[in-house]
Amino acid sequence: MISEDLDIKITTVAKSKLDAAEEIELQFGKTFTDHMFVADYENGEWTNLEIKPFQNIEMSPATSFIHYGQSIFEGLKAHATDEGDILIFRPQANAARLNASARRLCMAELPEAIFINSIKSLVDLDRKWMPKGESSSLYIRPFMFGTEEFLGVKPSGRYRFMVILSPSGAYYSKPVRVKIETKYSRAMEGGVGSAKTSGNYAASLLPAREGFKAGYDQLLWTDANTHTRIEESGTMNAMFILNGKLITPKTSTSILSGITRDSILTIARDWGYDVEERDVMVSELKAGLEKGILTEAFGVGTAATIAHISEIGIDGEDYILPSVKDREFSNKMANFLNNLKRGREEDPNHWLFKV
Ligand SMILES: *Cc1c(COP(=O)(O)O)cnc(C)c1O
């Protein structure tokens, strides 16, 4: 069977895992659908485009990405409409960001058509895995890594691109307590913080564990030079309502440019909110918390969409934010985004892609 859009070879499972399962586990990232997409970059071109049963991959112990970290990924979601159609949110933006990450990590770029069509064909084939329920979705994980077999620091001459799908429920159920991190750094100016590359997450684990032991769910990273400016939250960008304005750190080489961030800024401007992308100082957040004018704080990203922050730890002092039910902007935005992604709102920016 050949997909009509691109030359993708398709081999389907004999029996869906869904037939055997009594109930699908919807914990984020735990369950995978029946199929996966694979393509290889060799001799300067992408070949062997294939959808096949989800299975282990075999590789040489000398495969370059294991040793030298040329590994990048994306994350996006598909949602069901009330009519049972499937909509993918802003896949072109993810295709562009994958290639931005590829350029920074000195990897091969992937044509947008392969990115979009591999996802579309895979989601279509596994569409019965779309979970039911308002807070559920099908999480899409495209990723690419260097596959040349050698030991030595140079860019890999071969790459593999893959897509896997995971049905998932709500990400965070309750608001999160965050600590402003001033000892460790996630990324530095001129580094790879703006690329969605594996090592950034490995680097964040120890600081996150120390924060967790001190009672915090997440960290708010600060700039590596001075630890005085807020950067982001590791898997989410950070936003605040300060003095009635929506403020967020401007993007840089040490901040991942989130698609949820961009969507929220676009919609907020559309709604007539005062929006500022600029340096956000730890000191002004502290002053805002003391004066009671920092009324909302939240992380924004594909996995959680909007994660309300209930408490911020600054230099050992914990500051409590107003109750979530009183947060006009972030609640309104969370609702709007959910409805938009399910086709219940107008889509003037053409963000929705129907499967
Ligand atoms: C993926 C990610 C985000 C959020 O990006 P979205 O496109 O909104 O999902 C923010 N920060 C980091 C470090 C990320 O990896």
The ligand as an SDF file (V2000), in Angstrom:
LIG
                    3D

 15 15  0  0  0  0  0  0  0  0999 V2000
    9.0010   22.0220   23.9000 C   0  0  0  0  0  0  0  0  0  0  0  0
    9.4790   23.0340   24.8540 C   0  0  0  0  0  0  0  0  0  0  0  0
    8.7240   24.1820   25.1820 C   0  0  0  0  0  0  0  0  0  0  0  0
    7.3180   24.3990   24.6940 C   0  0  0  0  0  0  0  0  0  0  0  0
    7.2040   24.4540   23.3060 O   0  0  0  0  0  0  0  0  0  0  0  0
    5.7980   24.1840   22.6020 P   0  0  0  0  0  0  0  0  0  0  0  0
    6.0880   24.3090   21.1630 O   0  0  0  0  0  0  0  0  0  0  0  0
    4.8610   25.1970   23.0910 O   0  0  0  0  0  0  0  0  0  0  0  0
    5.3880   22.8030   23.0030 O   0  0  0  0  0  0  0  0  0  0  0  0
    9.3060   25.1260   26.0140 C   0  0  0  0  0  0  0  0  0  0  0  0
   10.5410   24.9570   26.5110 N   0  0  0  0  0  0  0  0  0  0  0  0
   11.2920   23.8680   26.2260 C   0  0  0  0  0  0  0  0  0  0  0  0
   12.6580   23.7640   26.7850 C   0  0  0  0  0  0  0  0  0  0  0  0
   10.7700   22.8710   25.4000 C   0  0  0  0  0  0  0  0  0  0  0  0
   11.4930   21.7860   25.1420 O   0  0  0  0  0  0  0  0  0  0  0  0
  1  2  1  0
  2  3  1  0
  2 14  2  0
  3  4  1  0
  3 10  2  0
  4  5  1  0
  5  6  1  0
  6  7  2  0
  6  8  1  0
  6  9  1  0
 10 11  1  0
 11 12  2  0
 12 13  1  0
 12 14  1  0
 14 15  1  0
M  END
$$$$
